[in-house]
């Protein structure tokens, strides 16, 4: 990237409110704005898992919701289901289940995933029906828009948007550079 191009920055810092995996004091933070119904986000999850495995304690991974409801009609409800699962201590299990089942995101599917990961499925359904987590999802969308997110997946490495290819070698090199900076 040339010096005359301004790189988008993460406008909302990572806090305990976020969904975080990994070492809280890691030298590198990777933030993803994603959509559970987005095929590219589904593919990116394999890359994220590889990065987490390779970088281990040197990486903190953060996931934020950015459902593209105009393209993916089930994405926002799926994001709300992940937030409802978080309230029961099952965010990452639901996150993974949603990405593993991107073609099955109807309410009955979401309830089944909740039951499969030993959550209170009735409570999750009630939370979805009441819209209890709509505001939480909208807050992520707003922070993404303020950060320049215009599609999914969008990644930030230590607060700077990563616009390179979503290939292991390229993103690993960017993470290594960020760790040395």
C-alpha positions in Angstrom: 0.0 0.0 0.0 1.4 3.4 -0.9 2.0 6.1 1.6 -0.5 8.5 0.1 -3.4 6.1 0.7 -4.9 6.5 4.1 -5.7 3.2 5.8 -9.0 2.9 7.5 -8.7 2.6 11.3 -10.8 0.8 13.8 -13.0 3.5 15.3 -14.2 1.6 18.3 -11.4 0.1 20.5 -11.6 -3.5 21.7 -13.1 -3.7 25.1 -14.5 -6.4 27.5 -17.8 -5.9 25.7 -16.3 -7.7 22.6 -16.2 -11.4 21.8 -12.5 -12.2 22.3 -10.5 -15.4 22.0 -6.9 -15.7 22.9 -4.4 -13.9 25.0 -5.8 -10.6 26.3 -2.2 -9.1 26.3 -1.2 -10.5 22.8 1.0 -8.2 20.7 -1.4 -8.6 17.8 -5.1 -8.1 17.7 -7.1 -9.4 14.7 -10.7 -8.0 14.6 -13.2 -9.4 12.1 -16.5 -7.8 11.1 -18.5 -10.7 9.8 -21.9 -12.0 8.6 -23.0 -15.5 9.4 -24.7 -16.0 6.1 -21.8 -14.6 4.0 -20.0 -17.4 2.1 -16.7 -15.4 2.1 -17.0 -15.1 5.9 -17.6 -18.9 6.1 -14.4 -19.5 4.1 -12.5 -16.9 6.2 -13.3 -18.9 9.4 -10.9 -21.6 8.2 -8.2 -19.0 7.8 -8.9 -17.5 11.2 -8.7 -21.0 12.8 -5.3 -21.5 11.1 -4.0 -18.1 12.2 -5.1 -18.8 15.8 -3.3 -22.2 15.7 -0.1 -20.8 14.2 0.1 -17.6 16.3 -1.2 -19.1 19.5 -0.6 -16.7 22.5 0.7 -14.0 20.2 -2.8 -13.4 18.9 -6.0 -11.9 20.3 -9.0 -12.5 18.0 -12.2 -10.4 18.1 -15.4 -11.0 16.3 -18.0 -8.3 15.6 -21.3 -8.6 13.9 -21.9 -7.0 10.5 -24.9 -8.7 9.0 -25.6 -7.6 5.4 -29.3 -8.0 5.7 -30.0 -6.7 2.2 -28.0 -9.6 0.7 -28.4 -12.2 3.5 -31.9 -12.3 4.9 -31.0 -14.6 7.9 -27.8 -12.9 8.9 -29.1 -10.4 11.4 -31.2 -13.0 13.2 -28.2 -15.3 13.3 -26.2 -12.5 14.8 -28.9 -12.0 17.4 -28.8 -15.8 18.1 -25.0 -15.6 18.7 -25.6 -12.7 21.2 -28.4 -14.7 22.9 -26.0 -17.6 23.1 -23.4 -15.3 24.6 -25.8 -14.4 27.4 -25.7 -18.1 28.3 -22.0 -18.5 28.0 -22.0 -20.1 24.5 -21.0 -17.4 22.1 -18.1 -19.2 20.4 -19.9 -22.5 20.2 -22.9 -20.8 18.5 -20.5 -18.7 16.3 -18.9 -21.9 15.0 -22.3 -23.7 14.6 -23.6 -20.8 12.5 -20.6 -20.8 10.2 -20.7 -24.6 9.9 -24.4 -24.4 8.9 -24.7 -21.2 6.8 -27.4 -22.6 4.7 -29.7 -23.5 7.6 -30.3 -20.3 9.6 -34.1 -20.4 10.2 -35.3 -20.0 13.8 -35.8 -23.7 14.2 -32.2 -24.3 13.1 -30.9 -21.7 15.6 -32.9 -23.4 18.4 -31.5 -26.8 17.4 -27.9 -25.5 17.5 -28.6 -24.0 20.9 -29.8 -27.4 22.1 -26.8 -29.1 20.5 -24.4 -26.9 22.5 -26.3 -27.4 25.7 -27.9 -24.0 25.9 -31.5 -23.2 27.0 -33.1 -23.4 23.6 -36.4 -22.0 24.8 -34.7 -19.0 26.3 -32.7 -18.4 23.1 -36.0 -18.5 21.0 -37.7 -16.1 23.4 -34.7 -13.7 23.1 -34.9 -13.9 19.4 -38.7 -13.3 19.3 -38.4 -10.4 21.6 -35.6 -8.7 19.7 -33.6 -8.5 22.9 -30.2 -8.4 21.2 -31.1 -6.2 18.2 -29.5 -3.1 19.8 -26.3 -5.1 20.5 -26.0 -6.2 16.8 -26.8 -2.6 15.6 -24.0 -1.2 17.8 -21.5 -3.6 16.1 -22.9 -2.5 12.7 -22.5 1.2 13.6 -19.0 0.7 14.8 -18.2 -1.1 11.6 -19.6 1.7 9.5 -17.6 4.3 11.5 -14.5 2.2 10.8 -15.1 2.1 7.1 -16.5 -1.5 6.8 -18.4 -1.8 3.5 -18.5 -5.6 3.1 -17.7 -8.8 4.8 -15.4 -10.1 6.0 -13.4 -7.1 6.9 -10.4 -7.5 9.1 -8.3 -5.1 11.2 -4.9 -5.8 12.5 -3.9 -3.7 15.5 -6.6 -1.1 14.6 -5.6 -0.8 10.9 -7.8 -2.3 8.2 -6.2 -5.2 6.3 -7.0 -4.9 2.6 -4.6 -7.6 1.4 -5.6 -11.0 0.1 -7.3 -13.5 2.4 -4.6 -16.1 1.9 -2.6 -17.6 4.7 0.8 -16.3 3.5 -0.3 -12.7 3.0 -2.2 -12.3 6.2 0.4 -14.1 8.3 3.0 -11.7 6.9 0.8 -8.7 7.8 0.4 -10.1 11.3 4.1 -10.7 11.7 4.8 -7.1 10.6 2.2 -5.8 13.1 3.9 -7.9 15.9 7.2 -6.2 15.1 5.9 -2.7 14.9 
